[in-house]
């Protein structure tokens, strides 16, 4: 029996040797040799030494060898995607030369963009106008290291538009990292890996990471694609294994960001994605911030102390039909900034000042609460307060309610009246829960609404009845 086990062990080692090969490489920034940089093929790991060089075993079928870019650096991103990866096939030496992007270690910013999702060139043209100008203006104002992340559905099943995105996004002025979405898979192929070929050709690996400040950003593919737009939401065993391997190189005091397409609580916030608990266990002991898109609506969720998610509304509005998303959130993106270990954020609407954070409706203007003053606070979370006054008398907190955006409904009616067509159901105004209502008494003359966010910013609006 002992001889049989020994033979099996020897054969296993032979098989492993046949499936792996040794490669070398280096990580530099001009003449600077970068030590301590993590290198991976998606399963195996190594770190560069003091001379910036590394040596590692990679799988024979590994599509890429790539690095976890250190804080303050970026791979060349002039192509529209940081080149932190190299194709593995036929290569034994992997040189990475980075550029220095910031000397500041006390502050950094992340711009999170949800669902550009162009289906036509004219959609890409529209993104390249006001939205991209807005992104460029915001990025120019940020201090320290700044990066952008496109949270998936970079196109709407029209895969040649991935290259158009790369061509345009360079104008944002900062490195923009991609996330793969369900509409970035090739519908002509069956299988999760088989359908991701066009995305990989444009952007490289779909699961990767980079350092920023003292923290780390994981980019994860949580779309398990089958065929013809059929998919599950969750993490494969391969991803969980890679994340656990990466965590061995993450400092104990580092905060973690996870950028992915679907939020943890899934499509329309109805069901937690598969294997989410395994992922959270891998991050145990760290502050974790998830960034996601997919729903084309805005929502903030705290799943547990230290585990927060920003589900970011779509920069395309309602699929480039109108300005507002179906929940009444304006077309826009999220800006997160950490300074001296304090993280703040705001939602930035396209073409509006960063202080634009709500829209207010008079009695008679909303569908479900026609006798109320209603305010839409799209970036609300429980640390905000929304209070009201009637003729100067404090009335306490406004009631959080579900409501439909009258602005979105009016925009859609006007847009489709011109075409004579009927919009698809998924484009219609959706009931949402970031609305607040106050019912004034019969003799009231004025209602004042006071909104305060979690960071102490205050807005005050008055409605004459």
C-alpha positions as CSV (number, residue, x, y, z in Angstrom):
1,X,0.0,0.0,0.0
2,X,2.9,2.4,0.9
3,X,4.5,1.7,-2.5
4,X,1.2,2.5,-4.3
5,X,0.8,5.8,-2.4
6,X,4.4,6.7,-3.2
7,X,3.9,6.0,-6.9
8,X,0.7,8.2,-6.9
9,X,2.6,11.0,-5.3
10,X,5.4,10.8,-7.8
11,X,3.0,10.8,-10.7
12,X,1.2,13.8,-9.2
13,X,4.5,15.7,-9.1
14,X,5.3,14.8,-12.7
15,X,1.8,16.1,-13.8
16,X,2.3,19.3,-11.9
17,X,5.7,19.8,-13.4
18,X,4.2,19.3,-16.9
19,X,1.6,21.9,-16.3
20,X,3.9,24.7,-15.0
21,X,7.0,26.5,-16.1
22,X,9.5,28.9,-14.5
23,X,9.6,32.5,-15.7
24,X,11.6,35.6,-14.8
25,X,10.9,39.3,-14.9
26,X,11.5,42.7,-13.5
27,X,9.6,45.8,-12.3
28,X,11.1,49.2,-12.8
29,X,10.2,52.9,-13.0
30,X,12.8,54.2,-15.4
31,X,16.1,53.6,-13.6
32,X,14.4,52.9,-10.3
33,X,14.1,49.2,-9.4
34,X,10.9,48.5,-7.5
35,X,11.1,46.0,-4.7
36,X,8.2,44.2,-3.0
37,X,5.8,44.3,-6.0
38,X,3.5,41.3,-6.1
39,X,3.4,39.3,-9.4
40,X,0.8,36.7,-10.3
41,X,-0.6,34.6,-13.1
42,X,-4.0,34.4,-11.5
43,X,-3.1,31.5,-9.3
44,X,0.6,31.6,-8.4
45,X,2.4,34.5,-6.7
46,X,5.9,36.1,-6.3
47,X,7.4,39.3,-5.1
48,X,10.2,41.4,-6.6
49,X,13.5,41.5,-4.7
50,X,15.6,44.6,-3.9
51,X,16.8,44.5,-7.5
52,X,13.3,44.7,-8.8
53,X,13.5,41.2,-10.3
54,X,11.3,38.2,-9.7
55,X,11.3,34.5,-10.6
56,X,8.2,32.3,-10.3
57,X,6.3,29.2,-11.5
58,X,3.3,29.9,-13.7
59,X,0.7,27.6,-15.1
60,X,1.2,26.6,-18.7
61,X,-2.3,27.7,-19.6
62,X,-2.1,31.0,-17.8
63,X,-3.2,33.8,-20.2
64,X,-1.3,36.6,-18.4
65,X,1.4,37.4,-16.0
66,X,0.6,40.7,-14.2
67,X,1.5,42.8,-11.3
68,X,-0.2,44.5,-8.4
69,X,0.8,48.0,-9.2
70,X,2.3,49.7,-6.1
71,X,0.8,52.9,-4.6
72,X,1.9,56.1,-6.4
73,X,2.6,54.3,-9.7
74,X,0.8,53.2,-12.8
75,X,1.5,51.1,-15.7
76,X,1.4,53.1,-19.0
77,X,-2.2,53.9,-19.7
78,X,-1.9,55.9,-22.9
79,X,-3.8,53.0,-24.7
80,X,-6.9,53.7,-22.5
81,X,-6.1,50.8,-20.1
82,X,-3.1,50.5,-17.7
83,X,-0.7,47.9,-19.1
84,X,-0.1,46.1,-15.8
85,X,-0.2,42.7,-17.6
86,X,1.7,40.8,-20.3
87,X,0.5,37.9,-22.3
88,X,2.0,34.7,-21.0
89,X,2.0,32.4,-24.0
90,X,5.5,31.9,-25.5
91,X,7.1,34.3,-23.1
92,X,9.7,33.5,-20.4
93,X,10.8,37.0,-19.4
94,X,8.3,39.7,-18.3
95,X,9.5,43.3,-17.9
96,X,7.2,45.9,-16.4
97,X,8.1,49.6,-16.5
98,X,5.9,51.9,-14.5
99,X,5.4,55.6,-14.3
100,X,5.3,57.7,-11.1
101,X,1.8,59.3,-10.6
102,X,2.1,60.8,-7.1
103,X,4.5,61.4,-4.3
104,X,1.7,62.0,-1.8
105,X,0.9,59.1,0.6
106,X,-1.7,60.9,2.7
107,X,-4.4,61.4,0.1
108,X,-5.9,59.6,-2.9
109,X,-9.1,59.5,-4.9
110,X,-11.2,57.0,-6.8
111,X,-13.7,58.0,-9.5
112,X,-16.3,55.2,-9.9
113,X,-18.3,55.1,-13.1
114,X,-21.2,52.8,-13.5
115,X,-22.5,51.3,-16.8
116,X,-21.4,53.5,-19.8
117,X,-23.2,50.8,-21.9
118,X,-23.2,52.3,-25.4
119,X,-24.9,50.2,-28.1
120,X,-24.2,52.5,-31.0
121,X,-21.4,54.8,-32.0
122,X,-23.7,57.8,-31.3
123,X,-23.9,56.7,-27.7
124,X,-20.1,56.7,-27.5
125,X,-20.1,60.1,-29.1
126,X,-22.5,61.3,-26.4
127,X,-20.3,59.9,-23.6
128,X,-17.3,61.7,-25.3
129,X,-19.1,65.0,-24.9
130,X,-20.5,66.3,-21.6
131,X,-19.9,63.2,-19.4
132,X,-16.2,62.9,-20.4
133,X,-15.7,66.6,-20.1
134,X,-17.2,66.4,-16.6
135,X,-15.0,63.5,-15.6
136,X,-11.9,65.3,-16.9
137,X,-12.7,68.5,-15.0
138,X,-13.2,66.5,-11.8
139,X,-10.0,64.5,-12.1
140,X,-8.0,67.7,-12.7
141,X,-9.1,69.0,-9.3
142,X,-8.1,65.9,-7.3
143,X,-4.9,65.9,-5.2
144,X,-2.6,63.0,-4.7
145,X,-3.0,59.7,-6.6
146,X,-6.2,59.5,-8.6
147,X,-7.6,56.6,-10.5
148,X,-10.9,55.9,-12.3
149,X,-12.8,52.6,-12.4
150,X,-15.4,51.6,-15.0
151,X,-17.7,49.3,-13.1
152,X,-18.7,47.0,-16.0
153,X,-21.0,47.1,-19.0
154,X,-18.4,49.2,-20.7
155,X,-20.4,48.4,-23.9
156,X,-23.9,47.0,-24.5
157,X,-23.1,43.6,-26.3
158,X,-21.4,45.5,-29.2
159,X,-17.8,44.5,-28.4
160,X,-16.0,46.7,-30.9
161,X,-17.1,49.6,-28.7
162,X,-14.7,48.5,-26.0
163,X,-11.8,49.9,-28.1
164,X,-13.8,53.1,-28.6
165,X,-14.0,53.4,-24.8
166,X,-10.3,53.1,-24.5
167,X,-9.8,55.7,-27.2
168,X,-12.0,58.2,-25.4
169,X,-11.3,57.6,-21.7
170,X,-7.7,58.7,-22.0
171,X,-9.1,62.2,-22.0
172,X,-10.1,61.8,-18.4
173,X,-6.5,62.5,-17.5
174,X,-6.1,59.6,-15.0
175,X,-5.6,55.9,-15.3
176,X,-9.0,54.2,-15.7
177,X,-9.3,50.5,-14.7
178,X,-12.0,48.3,-16.2
179,X,-14.4,45.8,-14.6
180,X,-16.1,43.2,-16.8
181,X,-19.9,43.3,-16.9
182,X,-22.5,40.9,-18.3
183,X,-22.8,42.9,-21.5
184,X,-19.0,42.8,-22.0
185,X,-19.2,39.1,-22.6
186,X,-19.4,37.7,-26.1
187,X,-23.0,36.4,-26.6
188,X,-21.8,34.1,-29.5
189,X,-19.8,31.9,-27.1
190,X,-20.9,29.5,-24.4
191,X,-19.1,29.4,-21.1
192,X,-17.6,31.9,-18.7
193,X,-14.1,31.8,-20.0
194,X,-15.0,31.3,-23.6
195,X,-17.2,34.4,-23.7
196,X,-14.6,36.7,-22.2
197,X,-12.1,36.7,-25.1
198,X,-12.9,40.1,-26.5
199,X,-12.7,41.7,-23.1
200,X,-9.4,40.1,-22.4
201,X,-8.1,41.2,-25.8
202,X,-9.0,44.8,-24.9
203,X,-8.2,45.0,-21.2
204,X,-6.3,41.9,-20.0
205,X,-7.2,39.9,-16.9
206,X,-10.6,40.2,-15.4
207,X,-9.5,39.6,-11.8
208,X,-6.6,41.8,-10.6
209,X,-5.6,44.3,-7.9
210,X,-3.6,47.5,-7.4
211,X,-2.3,49.4,-4.4
212,X,-3.4,53.0,-3.6
213,X,-2.2,54.9,-0.6
214,X,-1.8,52.3,2.2
215,X,-4.7,50.4,0.8
216,X,-5.6,47.9,-2.0
217,X,-8.3,47.7,-4.7
218,X,-9.5,44.4,-5.9
219,X,-11.1,44.2,-9.4
220,X,-13.3,41.1,-9.5
221,X,-15.5,39.4,-12.1
222,X,-18.7,38.5,-10.4
223,X,-20.6,37.6,-13.6
224,X,-20.6,33.8,-14.1
225,X,-21.6,33.8,-17.8
226,X,-23.3,30.9,-19.5
227,X,-24.6,31.8,-22.9
228,X,-26.8,34.3,-24.8
229,X,-27.0,36.7,-21.9
230,X,-27.7,34.0,-19.4
231,X,-25.5,34.4,-16.2
232,X,-25.3,34.0,-12.5
233,X,-24.1,36.6,-10.0
234,X,-21.3,35.5,-7.7
235,X,-17.7,34.4,-7.4
236,X,-16.1,31.2,-8.8
237,X,-14.0,29.0,-6.7
238,X,-11.0,30.2,-8.7
239,X,-11.6,33.8,-7.7
240,X,-12.0,32.9,-4.0
241,X,-8.7,31.0,-4.2
242,X,-6.9,33.8,-5.9
243,X,-8.2,36.4,-3.4
244,X,-7.1,34.3,-0.5
245,X,-3.7,34.0,-2.0
246,X,-3.5,37.7,-2.6
247,X,-4.5,38.4,1.0
248,X,-1.2,36.9,2.2
249,X,0.5,40.0,0.7
250,X,-2.0,42.6,2.0
251,X,-0.8,44.6,5.1
252,X,-3.0,43.9,8.2
253,X,-3.9,47.6,8.5
254,X,-4.8,48.1,4.8
255,X,-8.4,49.1,3.9
256,X,-9.8,47.1,1.0
257,X,-11.9,48.2,-2.0
258,X,-13.7,45.7,-4.2
259,X,-14.8,46.9,-7.6
260,X,-17.2,44.6,-9.4
261,X,-20.2,44.8,-11.7
262,X,-23.1,43.4,-9.6
263,X,-23.6,44.6,-6.0
264,X,-23.3,42.1,-3.2
265,X,-27.1,42.0,-2.9
266,X,-27.6,41.3,-6.6
267,X,-30.0,42.4,-9.3
268,X,-32.4,45.0,-7.9
269,X,-31.1,44.2,-4.4
270,X,-33.1,41.1,-4.1
271,X,-30.6,38.2,-3.5
272,X,-27.1,38.1,-2.2
273,X,-24.6,36.8,-4.8
274,X,-23.2,33.3,-4.4
275,X,-20.0,32.8,-2.3
276,X,-20.2,36.3,-0.9
277,X,-19.6,35.0,2.6
278,X,-16.4,33.3,1.5
279,X,-15.2,36.6,0.0
280,X,-16.1,38.5,3.2
281,X,-14.3,35.9,5.3
282,X,-11.1,36.4,3.2
283,X,-11.3,40.1,4.1
284,X,-12.0,39.7,7.8
285,X,-10.4,42.3,10.0
286,X,-10.2,44.9,7.3
287,X,-12.4,47.9,6.4
288,X,-14.1,46.9,3.1
289,X,-15.8,49.2,0.6
290,X,-17.5,47.6,-2.4
291,X,-18.1,49.6,-5.6
292,X,-20.6,48.3,-8.1
293,X,-23.0,49.1,-10.9
294,X,-25.3,46.8,-12.9
295,X,-28.6,48.1,-11.5
296,X,-28.4,51.6,-13.1
297,X,-29.7,53.0,-9.8
298,X,-28.1,54.5,-6.8
299,X,-27.9,52.9,-3.4
300,X,-25.7,52.7,-0.3
301,X,-25.6,49.6,1.9
302,X,-23.9,48.7,5.2
303,X,-23.9,44.9,5.5
304,X,-21.9,44.8,8.7
305,X,-19.7,47.2,10.7
306,X,-16.8,48.0,8.4
307,X,-18.5,46.5,5.3
308,X,-20.1,49.2,3.0
309,X,-21.2,49.3,-0.6
310,X,-21.7,52.0,-3.1
311,X,-24.0,50.8,-5.9
312,X,-23.4,53.6,-8.4
313,X,-26.1,54.8,-10.9
314,X,-25.3,54.7,-14.6
315,X,-23.4,57.5,-16.3
316,X,-25.6,56.7,-19.4
317,X,-28.8,57.8,-17.5
318,X,-31.5,55.7,-19.0
319,X,-29.4,53.9,-21.7
320,X,-28.7,57.3,-23.3
321,X,-32.4,58.0,-23.8
322,X,-32.7,60.7,-21.0
323,X,-30.7,62.4,-18.3
324,X,-32.1,60.7,-15.2
325,X,-31.8,57.0,-14.4
326,X,-35.0,55.0,-13.8
327,X,-34.9,55.7,-10.0
328,X,-34.6,59.4,-10.5
329,X,-30.8,59.7,-10.0
330,X,-29.2,62.1,-12.4
331,X,-26.6,60.7,-14.9
332,X,-23.3,60.8,-13.0
333,X,-20.6,59.0,-11.0
334,X,-19.1,58.6,-7.5
335,X,-16.0,60.3,-6.2
336,X,-14.3,58.8,-3.1
337,X,-11.4,60.5,-1.4
338,X,-9.3,59.4,1.5
339,X,-7.1,61.9,3.3
340,X,-5.2,61.1,6.5
341,X,-7.1,57.8,6.8
342,X,-10.5,59.5,6.6
343,X,-12.7,58.4,3.7
344,X,-15.3,60.8,2.3
345,X,-17.4,60.6,-0.9
346,X,-20.1,62.3,-3.0
347,X,-22.2,61.6,-6.1
348,X,-21.4,63.9,-9.0
349,X,-24.1,64.6,-11.5
350,X,-23.1,65.4,-15.0
351,X,-23.1,69.1,-15.7
352,X,-24.0,70.1,-12.2
353,X,-22.0,71.3,-9.2
354,X,-20.9,68.7,-6.6
355,X,-23.3,70.4,-4.2
356,X,-26.3,69.2,-6.3
357,X,-27.5,66.3,-4.1
358,X,-31.3,66.3,-4.2
359,X,-34.4,67.3,-6.1
360,X,-37.6,68.5,-4.4
361,X,-41.2,68.2,-5.6
362,X,-44.3,70.2,-4.5
363,X,-47.6,68.7,-3.5
364,X,-49.4,67.3,-6.6
365,X,-46.2,66.5,-8.5
366,X,-45.5,62.9,-7.4
367,X,-47.4,59.7,-8.2
368,X,-47.8,58.0,-4.8
369,X,-47.8,61.0,-2.4
370,X,-49.7,63.8,-4.2
371,X,-50.6,65.6,-1.0
372,X,-46.9,65.8,0.2
373,X,-43.7,67.7,-0.3
374,X,-41.3,65.0,-1.5
375,X,-37.6,65.1,-1.9
376,X,-35.4,62.7,-3.8
377,X,-32.0,62.2,-2.0
378,X,-30.3,59.8,-4.3
379,X,-27.0,59.3,-2.3
380,X,-28.9,58.8,1.0
381,X,-27.7,56.4,3.7
382,X,-28.8,56.1,7.3
383,X,-26.2,58.6,8.5
384,X,-28.0,61.4,6.7
385,X,-30.9,63.4,8.2
386,X,-33.9,64.8,6.3
387,X,-36.1,67.1,8.5
388,X,-38.8,69.5,7.8
389,X,-40.5,72.6,9.3
390,X,-44.0,73.9,8.8
391,X,-44.2,77.7,8.9
392,X,-41.0,77.7,11.0
393,X,-42.2,75.0,13.4
394,X,-39.9,71.9,13.6
395,X,-41.8,68.8,12.5
396,X,-39.1,66.2,12.9
397,X,-37.8,63.7,10.3
398,X,-39.5,63.4,6.9
399,X,-40.9,59.9,6.3
400,X,-38.8,57.7,4.1
401,X,-41.1,56.4,1.3
402,X,-41.1,54.6,-2.0
403,X,-41.8,56.9,-4.9
404,X,-41.4,57.4,-8.7
405,X,-39.4,60.3,-10.2
406,X,-41.8,62.7,-12.0
407,X,-38.8,64.2,-13.8
408,X,-37.8,60.8,-15.2
409,X,-41.3,60.1,-16.3
410,X,-41.6,63.5,-18.0
411,X,-38.3,63.0,-19.8
412,X,-39.2,59.6,-21.1
413,X,-42.6,60.8,-22.3
414,X,-41.1,63.7,-24.1
415,X,-38.3,61.5,-25.6
416,X,-40.6,58.8,-26.9
417,X,-43.3,61.2,-28.1
418,X,-40.7,62.3,-30.7
419,X,-40.1,58.7,-32.0
420,X,-43.7,57.4,-31.7
421,X,-42.2,54.2,-30.1
422,X,-42.9,52.6,-26.8
423,X,-40.0,52.2,-24.4
424,X,-39.1,48.8,-23.1
425,X,-40.3,48.0,-19.6
426,X,-36.8,48.1,-18.1
427,X,-36.5,51.7,-19.2
428,X,-39.7,52.9,-17.4
429,X,-39.6,54.9,-14.2
430,X,-39.0,52.6,-11.2
431,X,-40.2,52.8,-7.7
432,X,-37.3,53.7,-5.4
433,X,-36.8,54.1,-1.6
434,X,-34.4,57.2,-1.5
435,X,-37.5,59.5,-1.4
436,X,-38.8,61.4,1.7
437,X,-42.3,62.8,2.2
438,X,-43.9,65.4,4.5
439,X,-47.7,66.1,4.5
440,X,-48.3,69.7,5.4
441,X,-51.5,70.6,7.3
442,X,-54.4,72.3,5.5
443,X,-53.6,75.9,6.6
444,X,-49.8,75.7,6.1
445,X,-48.2,78.4,4.0
446,X,-44.6,77.3,3.8
447,X,-42.6,74.1,4.2
448,X,-38.8,74.1,4.8
449,X,-36.7,71.0,4.2
450,X,-33.3,70.7,5.8
451,X,-31.0,67.9,4.6
452,X,-27.7,67.0,6.3
453,X,-25.3,64.3,5.0
454,X,-23.0,62.1,7.0
455,X,-20.1,64.6,6.5
456,X,-21.9,67.6,7.9
457,X,-22.9,69.3,4.6
458,X,-26.3,70.9,4.9
459,X,-28.9,71.9,2.3
460,X,-32.1,74.0,3.0
461,X,-35.0,74.4,0.6
462,X,-38.3,76.3,1.1
463,X,-41.6,75.6,-0.6
464,X,-44.4,78.1,-0.6
465,X,-47.7,76.3,-0.6
